[in-house]
Amino acid sequence: MAAARFLVSGKVQGVFFRASTREQARRLGLCGHARNLPDGQVEVVAAGTDEAIDALAQWLHVGPANARVEVVHREELDAAAVEAGDFTTD
């Protein structure tokens, strides 16, 4: 199992980015979370197969229709650090 933390910046708050990310992650069979950060970024932490993590990463560069993604920073994590279960939003 693989895991990664993504910091997504641009116009990513107030455009259903977290909810859309949750839907995409669930389709890919990932667990983790998406949450707004005080600085305007969205943090996405996900765990699952390498292929699913890579697919989510590609999707995050585009996001939902009303988003304007400028930068996606990726950091690999130890999968044990990601809480197992459903993908949630805060």
N, CA, C and O atoms as a Tinker XYZ file with bonds, in Angstrom:
   360  protein
     1  N      0.841000   -1.175000    0.000000    73     2
     2  CA     0.000000    0.000000    0.000000    64     1     3
     3  C      0.888000    1.240000    0.000000    63     2     4     5
     4  O      1.929000    1.269000    0.655000    81     3
     5  N      0.467000    2.258000   -0.739000    73     3     6
     6  CA     1.181000    3.524000   -0.847000    64     5     7
     7  C      0.359000    4.623000   -0.186000    63     6     8     9
     8  O     -0.838000    4.456000    0.048000    81     7
     9  N      1.000000    5.738000    0.112000    73     7    10
    10  CA     0.297000    6.883000    0.674000    64     9    11
    11  C      1.018000    8.160000    0.276000    63    10    12    13
    12  O      2.231000    8.173000    0.068000    81    11
    13  N      0.240000    9.238000    0.174000    73    11    14
    14  CA     0.821000   10.530000   -0.183000    64    13    15
    15  C     -0.002000   11.655000    0.417000    63    14    16    17
    16  O     -1.196000   11.516000    0.681000    81    15
    17  N      0.677000   12.772000    0.622000    73    15    18
    18  CA     0.032000   14.009000    1.061000    64    17    19
    19  C      0.201000   15.018000   -0.059000    63    18    20    21
    20  O      1.302000   15.216000   -0.572000    81    19
    21  N     -0.894000   15.649000   -0.430000    73    19    22
    22  CA    -0.886000   16.654000   -1.483000    64    21    23
    23  C     -1.320000   17.990000   -0.901000    63    22    24    25
    24  O     -2.266000   18.049000   -0.116000    81    23
    25  N     -0.639000   19.054000   -1.279000    73    23    26
    26  CA    -1.069000   20.410000   -0.984000    64    25    27
    27  C     -1.432000   21.046000   -2.319000    63    26    28    29
    28  O     -0.596000   21.177000   -3.213000    81    27
    29  N     -2.695000   21.436000   -2.432000    73    27    30
    30  CA    -3.217000   21.954000   -3.700000    64    29    31
    31  C     -3.525000   23.435000   -3.508000    63    30    32    33
    32  O     -4.257000   23.812000   -2.593000    81    31
    33  N     -2.962000   24.264000   -4.373000    73    31    34
    34  CA    -3.200000   25.698000   -4.258000    64    33    35
    35  C     -3.785000   26.250000   -5.553000    63    34    36    37
    36  O     -3.698000   25.637000   -6.617000    81    35
    37  N     -4.374000   27.411000   -5.421000    73    35    38
    38  CA    -5.082000   28.065000   -6.517000    64    37    39
    39  C     -6.468000   28.423000   -6.013000    63    38    40    41
    40  O     -6.653000   28.684000   -4.824000    81    39
    41  N     -7.428000   28.437000   -6.901000    73    39    42
    42  CA    -8.825000   28.645000   -6.495000    64    41    43
    43  C     -9.399000   27.265000   -6.195000    63    42    44    45
    44  O    -10.009000   26.622000   -7.050000    81    43
    45  N     -9.183000   26.823000   -4.938000    73    43    46
    46  CA    -9.552000   25.454000   -4.565000    64    45    47
    47  C    -10.452000   25.397000   -3.333000    63    46    48    49
    48  O    -10.828000   24.310000   -2.893000    81    47
    49  N    -10.795000   26.539000   -2.780000    73    47    50
    50  CA   -11.749000   26.556000   -1.674000    64    49    51
    51  C    -13.013000   27.256000   -2.144000    63    50    52    53
    52  O    -12.955000   28.245000   -2.874000    81    51
    53  N    -14.164000   26.729000   -1.713000    73    51    54
    54  CA   -15.444000   27.308000   -2.112000    64    53    55
    55  C    -15.907000   26.888000   -3.490000    63    54    56    57
    56  O    -16.812000   27.502000   -4.054000    81    55
    57  N    -15.291000   25.834000   -4.048000    73    55    58
    58  CA   -15.654000   25.363000   -5.393000    64    57    59
    59  C    -15.927000   23.853000   -5.397000    63    58    60    61
    60  O    -15.800000   23.197000   -6.431000    81    59
    61  N    -16.297000   23.316000   -4.244000    73    59    62
    62  CA   -16.589000   21.885000   -4.079000    64    61    63
    63  C    -15.383000   20.996000   -4.340000    63    62    64    65
    64  O    -15.525000   19.846000   -4.757000    81    63
    65  N    -14.185000   21.542000   -4.089000    73    63    66
    66  CA   -12.970000   20.770000   -4.324000    64    65    67
    67  C    -12.885000   19.567000   -3.400000    63    66    68    69
    68  O    -12.584000   18.464000   -3.856000    81    67
    69  N    -13.145000   19.756000   -2.103000    73    67    70
    70  CA   -13.051000   18.644000   -1.152000    64    69    71
    71  C    -14.067000   17.556000   -1.457000    63    70    72    73
    72  O    -13.728000   16.373000   -1.467000    81    71
    73  N    -15.307000   17.947000   -1.705000    73    71    74
    74  CA   -16.348000   16.953000   -2.001000    64    73    75
    75  C    -16.037000   16.204000   -3.295000    63    74    76    77
    76  O    -16.226000   14.990000   -3.369000    81    75
    77  N    -15.569000   16.911000   -4.296000    73    75    78
    78  CA   -15.213000   16.265000   -5.565000    64    77    79
    79  C    -14.017000   15.340000   -5.394000    63    78    80    81
    80  O    -13.958000   14.271000   -6.000000    81    79
    81  N    -13.064000   15.758000   -4.566000    73    79    82
    82  CA   -11.898000   14.918000   -4.285000    64    81    83
    83  C    -12.342000   13.641000   -3.572000    63    82    84    85
    84  O    -11.873000   12.549000   -3.892000    81    83
    85  N    -13.248000   13.787000   -2.605000    73    83    86
    86  CA   -13.768000   12.614000   -1.891000    64    85    87
    87  C    -14.420000   11.634000   -2.865000    63    86    88    89
    88  O    -14.177000   10.430000   -2.781000    81    87
    89  N    -15.243000   12.133000   -3.782000    73    87    90
    90  CA   -15.893000   11.255000   -4.767000    64    89    91
    91  C    -14.864000   10.537000   -5.624000    63    90    92    93
    92  O    -14.972000    9.333000   -5.851000    81    91
    93  N    -13.867000   11.271000   -6.098000    73    91    94
    94  CA   -12.822000   10.670000   -6.935000    64    93    95
    95  C    -12.043000    9.623000   -6.147000    63    94    96    97
    96  O    -11.785000    8.529000   -6.649000    81    95
    97  N    -11.671000    9.955000   -4.919000    73    95    98
    98  CA   -10.899000    9.021000   -4.091000    64    97    99
    99  C    -11.691000    7.750000   -3.802000    63    98   100   101
   100  O    -11.139000    6.650000   -3.835000    81    99
   101  N    -12.969000    7.900000   -3.524000    73    99   102
   102  CA   -13.808000    6.713000   -3.268000    64   101   103
   103  C    -13.898000    5.837000   -4.506000    63   102   104   105
   104  O    -13.848000    4.612000   -4.403000    81   103
   105  N    -14.030000    6.454000   -5.682000    73   103   106
   106  CA   -14.055000    5.677000   -6.933000    64   105   107
   107  C    -12.775000    4.876000   -7.109000    63   106   108   109
   108  O    -12.787000    3.772000   -7.652000    81   107
   109  N    -11.675000    5.448000   -6.643000    73   107   110
   110  CA   -10.369000    4.799000   -6.782000    64   109   111
   111  C    -10.060000    3.833000   -5.643000    63   110   112   113
   112  O     -9.025000    3.167000   -5.663000    81   111
   113  N    -10.939000    3.750000   -4.657000    73   111   114
   114  CA   -10.736000    2.842000   -3.527000    64   113   115
   115  C     -9.728000    3.328000   -2.509000    63   114   116   117
   116  O     -9.094000    2.522000   -1.827000    81   115
   117  N     -9.573000    4.638000   -2.398000    73   115   118
   118  CA    -8.601000    5.210000   -1.474000    64   117   119
   119  C     -9.230000    5.552000   -0.137000    63   118   120   121
   120  O    -10.434000    5.800000   -0.059000    81   119
   121  N     -8.433000    5.567000    0.906000    73   119   122
   122  CA    -8.862000    6.093000    2.202000    64   121   123
   123  C     -8.026000    7.329000    2.474000    63   122   124   125
   124  O     -6.976000    7.526000    1.862000    81   123
   125  N     -8.496000    8.162000    3.398000    73   123   126
   126  CA    -7.771000    9.376000    3.739000    64   125   127
   127  C     -8.720000   10.527000    3.981000    63   126   128   129
   128  O     -9.841000   10.328000    4.450000    81   127
   129  N     -8.271000   11.746000    3.660000    73   127   130
   130  CA    -9.111000   12.914000    3.882000    64   129   131
   131  C     -8.700000   14.076000    2.974000    63   130   132   133
   132  O     -7.607000   14.096000    2.409000    81   131
   133  N     -9.610000   15.033000    2.857000    73   131   134
   134  CA    -9.334000   16.311000    2.204000    64   133   135
   135  C     -9.840000   17.394000    3.140000    63   134   136   137
   136  O    -10.962000   17.313000    3.641000    81   135
   137  N     -9.009000   18.416000    3.379000    73   135   138
   138  CA    -9.461000   19.489000    4.264000    64   137   139
   139  C     -8.876000   20.831000    3.818000    63   138   140   141
   140  O     -7.777000   20.910000    3.269000    81   139
   141  N     -9.658000   21.879000    4.077000    73   139   142
   142  CA    -9.209000   23.235000    3.805000    64   141   143
   143  C     -8.177000   23.640000    4.841000    63   142   144   145
   144  O     -8.297000   23.306000    6.020000    81   143
   145  N     -7.167000   24.360000    4.392000    73   143   146
   146  CA    -6.164000   24.915000    5.285000    64   145   147
   147  C     -6.371000   26.427000    5.403000    63   146   148   149
   148  O     -6.894000   27.051000    4.480000    81   147
   149  N     -5.970000   27.013000    6.515000    73   147   150
   150  CA    -6.177000   28.451000    6.714000    64   149   151
   151  C     -5.523000   29.339000    5.649000    63   150   152   153
   152  O     -5.967000   30.465000    5.424000    81   151
   153  N     -4.474000   28.837000    4.996000    73   151   154
   154  CA    -3.773000   29.645000    3.988000    64   153   155
   155  C     -4.408000   29.580000    2.606000    63   154   156   157
   156  O     -3.861000   30.137000    1.654000    81   155
   157  N     -5.571000   28.902000    2.473000    73   155   158
   158  CA    -6.277000   28.831000    1.192000    64   157   159
   159  C     -5.996000   27.580000    0.390000    63   158   160   161
   160  O     -6.629000   27.358000   -0.643000    81   159
   161  N     -5.069000   26.761000    0.835000    73   159   162
   162  CA    -4.786000   25.500000    0.149000    64   161   163
   163  C     -5.750000   24.416000    0.621000    63   162   164   165
   164  O     -6.441000   24.572000    1.628000    81   163
   165  N     -5.781000   23.318000   -0.125000    73   163   166
   166  CA    -6.484000   22.117000    0.305000    64   165   167
   167  C     -5.431000   21.040000    0.504000    63   166   168   169
   168  O     -4.589000   20.805000   -0.364000    81   167
   169  N     -5.491000   20.384000    1.669000    73   167   170
   170  CA    -4.616000   19.262000    1.965000    64   169   171
   171  C     -5.375000   17.977000    1.663000    63   170   172   173
   172  O     -6.507000   17.795000    2.112000    81   171
   173  N     -4.751000   17.094000    0.904000    73   171   174
   174  CA    -5.330000   15.793000    0.592000    64   173   175
   175  C     -4.328000   14.737000    1.041000    63   174   176   177
   176  O     -3.169000   14.752000    0.625000    81   175
   177  N     -4.777000   13.829000    1.885000    73   175   178
   178  CA    -3.958000   12.699000    2.319000    64   177   179
   179  C     -4.687000   11.444000    1.878000    63   178   180   181
   180  O     -5.865000   11.267000    2.187000    81   179
   181  N     -3.995000   10.571000    1.159000    73   179   182
   182  CA    -4.648000    9.384000    0.607000    64   181   183
   183  C     -3.735000    8.173000    0.698000    63   182   184   185
   184  O     -2.514000    8.286000    0.596000    81   183
   185  N     -4.355000    7.005000    0.892000    73   183   186
   186  CA    -3.621000    5.744000    0.922000    64   185   187
   187  C     -4.372000    4.720000    0.081000    63   186   188   189
   188  O     -5.603000    4.694000    0.065000    81   187
   189  N     -3.625000    3.888000   -0.607000    73   187   190
   190  CA    -4.196000    2.847000   -1.466000    64   189   191
   191  C     -3.109000    2.306000   -2.376000    63   190   192   193
   192  O     -1.925000    2.353000   -2.041000    81   191
   193  N     -3.509000    1.801000   -3.512000    73   191   194
   194  CA    -2.527000    1.266000   -4.451000    64   193   195
   195  C     -1.743000    2.399000   -5.101000    63   194   196   197
   196  O     -2.208000    3.537000   -5.163000    81   195
   197  N     -0.551000    2.073000   -5.583000    73   195   198
   198  CA     0.263000    3.058000   -6.302000    64   197   199
   199  C     -0.513000    3.653000   -7.475000    63   198   200   201
   200  O     -0.482000    4.863000   -7.701000    81   199
   201  N     -1.202000    2.800000   -8.211000    73   199   202
   202  CA    -1.953000    3.250000   -9.388000    64   201   203
   203  C     -3.062000    4.217000   -9.002000    63   202   204   205
   204  O     -3.277000    5.222000   -9.680000    81   203
   205  N     -3.769000    3.916000   -7.913000    73   203   206
   206  CA    -4.862000    4.781000   -7.473000    64   205   207
   207  C     -4.332000    6.126000   -6.982000    63   206   208   209
   208  O     -4.930000    7.164000   -7.265000    81   207
   209  N     -3.223000    6.121000   -6.252000    73   207   210
   210  CA    -2.613000    7.366000   -5.785000    64   209   211
   211  C     -2.184000    8.215000   -6.983000    63   210   212   213
   212  O     -2.412000    9.425000   -6.998000    81   211
   213  N     -1.569000    7.590000   -7.979000    73   211   214
   214  CA    -1.147000    8.317000   -9.178000    64   213   215
   215  C     -2.338000    8.875000   -9.943000    63   214   216   217
   216  O     -2.272000    9.990000  -10.461000    81   215
   217  N     -3.430000    8.112000  -10.021000    73   215   218
   218  CA    -4.633000    8.589000  -10.702000    64   217   219
   219  C     -5.230000    9.788000   -9.966000    63   218   220   221
   220  O     -5.663000   10.751000  -10.598000    81   219
   221  N     -5.255000    9.731000   -8.644000    73   219   222
   222  CA    -5.745000   10.868000   -7.870000    64   221   223
   223  C     -4.845000   12.077000   -8.093000    63   222   224   225
   224  O     -5.335000   13.195000   -8.246000    81   223
   225  N     -3.549000   11.863000   -8.113000    73   223   226
   226  CA    -2.606000   12.966000   -8.338000    64   225   227
   227  C     -2.886000   13.654000   -9.666000    63   226   228   229
   228  O     -2.880000   14.883000   -9.741000    81   227
   229  N     -3.129000   12.880000  -10.706000    73   227   230
   230  CA    -3.455000   13.463000  -12.014000    64   229   231
   231  C     -4.741000   14.271000  -11.940000    63   230   232   233
   232  O     -4.819000   15.371000  -12.487000    81   231
   233  N     -5.748000   13.728000  -11.264000    73   231   234
   234  CA    -7.028000   14.422000  -11.139000    64   233   235
   235  C     -6.869000   15.724000  -10.359000    63   234   236   237
   236  O     -7.485000   16.730000  -10.710000    81   235
   237  N     -6.053000   15.718000   -9.307000    73   235   238
   238  CA    -5.867000   16.910000   -8.483000    64   237   239
   239  C     -5.290000   18.081000   -9.278000    63   238   240   241
   240  O     -5.525000   19.235000   -8.919000    81   239
   241  N     -4.551000   17.815000  -10.331000    73   239   242
   242  CA    -4.003000   18.889000  -11.160000    64   241   243
   243  C     -5.097000   19.619000  -11.942000    63   242   244   245
   244  O     -4.870000   20.718000  -12.446000    81   243
   245  N     -6.268000   19.018000  -12.044000    73   243   246
   246  CA    -7.390000   19.624000  -12.757000    64   245   247
   247  C     -8.494000   20.023000  -11.782000    63   246   248   249
   248  O     -8.957000   21.164000  -11.790000    81   247
   249  N     -8.913000   19.076000  -10.941000    73   247   250
   250  CA    -9.966000   19.328000   -9.966000    64   249   251
   251  C    -11.334000   19.466000  -10.616000    63   250   252   253
   252  O    -11.497000   19.169000  -11.799000    81   251
   253  N    -12.323000   19.919000   -9.838000    73   251   254
   254  CA   -13.678000   20.078000  -10.363000    64   253   255
   255  C    -13.759000   21.286000  -11.304000    63   254   256   257
   256  O    -12.821000   22.077000  -11.407000    81   255
   257  N    -14.884000   21.406000  -11.975000    73   255   258
   258  CA   -15.054000   22.403000  -13.035000    64   257   259
   259  C    -14.768000   23.839000  -12.600000    63   258   260   261
   260  O    -14.166000   24.589000  -13.368000    81   259
   261  N    -15.168000   24.242000  -11.421000    73   259   262
   262  CA   -15.006000   25.635000  -11.002000    64   261   263
   263  C    -13.663000   25.934000  -10.340000    63   262   264   265
   264  O    -13.397000   27.078000   -9.971000    81   263
   265  N    -12.839000   24.942000  -10.190000    73   263   266
   266  CA   -11.528000   25.144000   -9.562000    64   265   267
   267  C    -10.515000   25.625000  -10.593000    63   266   268   269
   268  O    -10.653000   25.381000  -11.791000    81   267
   269  N     -9.494000   26.314000  -10.093000    73   267   270
   270  CA    -8.332000   26.667000  -10.905000    64   269   271
   271  C     -7.097000   26.243000  -10.124000    63   270   272   273
   272  O     -6.616000   26.975000   -9.259000    81   271
   273  N     -6.602000   25.086000  -10.427000    73   271   274
   274  CA    -5.443000   24.548000   -9.709000    64   273   275
   275  C     -4.180000   25.184000  -10.278000    63   274   276   277
   276  O     -3.945000   25.172000  -11.487000    81   275
   277  N     -3.376000   25.738000   -9.381000    73   275   278
   278  CA    -2.119000   26.357000   -9.794000    64   277   279
   279  C     -0.929000   25.450000   -9.511000    63   278   280   281
   280  O     -0.060000   25.276000  -10.365000    81   279
   281  N     -0.887000   24.865000   -8.298000    73   279   282
   282  CA     0.251000   24.038000   -7.900000    64   281   283
   283  C     -0.252000   22.855000   -7.090000    63   282   284   285
   284  O     -1.139000   22.996000   -6.248000    81   283
   285  N      0.322000   21.691000   -7.353000    73   283   286
   286  CA     0.076000   20.499000   -6.537000    64   285   287
   287  C      1.430000   20.011000   -6.054000    63   286   288   289
   288  O      2.276000   19.596000   -6.847000    81   287
   289  N      1.620000   20.066000   -4.751000    73   287   290
   290  CA     2.850000   19.570000   -4.138000    64   289   291
   291  C      2.558000   18.183000   -3.577000    63   290   292   293
   292  O      1.560000   17.991000   -2.882000    81   291
   293  N      3.419000   17.219000   -3.873000    73   291   294
   294  CA     3.226000   15.833000   -3.419000    64   293   295
   295  C      4.364000   15.414000   -2.498000    63   294   296   297
   296  O      5.539000   15.668000   -2.765000    81   295
   297  N      3.974000   14.765000   -1.408000    73   295   298
   298  CA     4.932000   14.224000   -0.449000    64   297   299
   299  C      4.536000   12.775000   -0.165000    63   298   300   301
   300  O      3.392000   12.507000    0.202000    81   299
   301  N      5.458000   11.857000   -0.329000    73   299   302
   302  CA     5.167000   10.454000   -0.045000    64   301   303
   303  C      5.095000   10.251000    1.472000    63   302   304   305
   304  O      5.859000   10.857000    2.224000    81   303
   305  N      4.179000    9.404000    1.905000    73   303   306
   306  CA     3.999000    9.102000    3.324000    64   305   307
   307  C      4.106000    7.610000    3.565000    63   306   308   309
   308  O      4.014000    6.807000    2.637000    81   307
   309  N      4.300000    7.254000    4.807000    73   307   310
   310  CA     4.195000    5.865000    5.234000    64   309   311
   311  C      2.707000    5.548000    5.314000    63   310   312   313
   312  O      1.969000    6.250000    6.006000    81   311
   313  N      2.256000    4.522000    4.632000    73   311   314
   314  CA     0.831000    4.186000    4.601000    64   313   315
   315  C      0.268000    3.934000    5.991000    63   314   316   317
   316  O     -0.924000    4.143000    6.215000    81   315
   317  N      1.092000    3.492000    6.920000    73   315   318
   318  CA     0.628000    3.237000    8.283000    64   317   319
   319  C      0.199000    4.525000    8.983000    63   318   320   321
   320  O     -0.536000    4.478000    9.969000    81   319
   321  N      0.655000    5.678000    8.477000    73   319   322
   322  CA     0.310000    6.963000    9.081000    64   321   323
   323  C     -1.077000    7.450000    8.671000    63   322   324   325
   324  O     -1.592000    8.407000    9.249000    81   323
   325  N     -1.681000    6.805000    7.684000    73   323   326
   326  CA    -2.999000    7.217000    7.189000    64   325   327
   327  C     -4.041000    6.321000    7.811000    63   326   328   329
   328  O     -3.955000    5.095000    7.747000    81   327
   329  N     -5.029000    6.956000    8.413000    73   327   330
   330  CA    -6.092000    6.205000    9.070000    64   329   331
   331  C     -6.889000    5.408000    8.049000    63   330   332   333
   332  O     -7.361000    5.957000    7.053000    81   331
   333  N     -7.037000    4.118000    8.297000    73   331   334
   334  CA    -7.797000    3.243000    7.406000    64   333   335
   335  C     -9.277000    3.598000    7.496000    63   334   336   337
   336  O     -9.736000    4.138000    8.503000    81   335
   337  N    -10.006000    3.295000    6.451000    73   335   338
   338  CA   -11.444000    3.547000    6.436000    64   337   339
   339  C    -11.834000    4.367000    5.236000    63   338   340   341
   340  O    -11.125000    4.411000    4.230000    81   339
   341  N    -12.957000    5.008000    5.355000    73   339   342
   342  CA   -13.514000    5.782000    4.259000    64   341   343
   343  C    -12.719000    7.062000    4.024000    63   342   344   345
   344  O    -11.975000    7.496000    4.904000    81   343
   345  N    -12.864000    7.662000    2.864000    73   343   346
   346  CA   -12.256000    8.942000    2.561000    64   345   347
   347  C    -13.195000   10.030000    3.059000    63   346   348   349
   348  O    -14.375000   10.035000    2.706000    81   347
   349  N    -12.687000   10.960000    3.881000    73   347   350
   350  CA   -13.538000   11.969000    4.505000    64   349   351
   351  C    -13.114000   13.385000    4.134000    63   350   352   353
   352  O    -12.031000   13.616000    3.595000    81   351
   353  N    -14.006000   14.324000    4.441000    73   351   354
   354  CA   -13.680000   15.744000    4.323000    64   353   355
   355  C    -13.904000   16.381000    5.681000    63   354   356   357
   356  O    -14.810000   15.992000    6.418000    81   355
   357  N    -13.080000   17.355000    6.006000    73   355   358
   358  CA   -13.210000   18.082000    7.274000    64   357   359
   359  C    -13.850000   19.432000    7.013000    63   358   360
   360  O    -14.053000   20.210000    7.945000    81   359
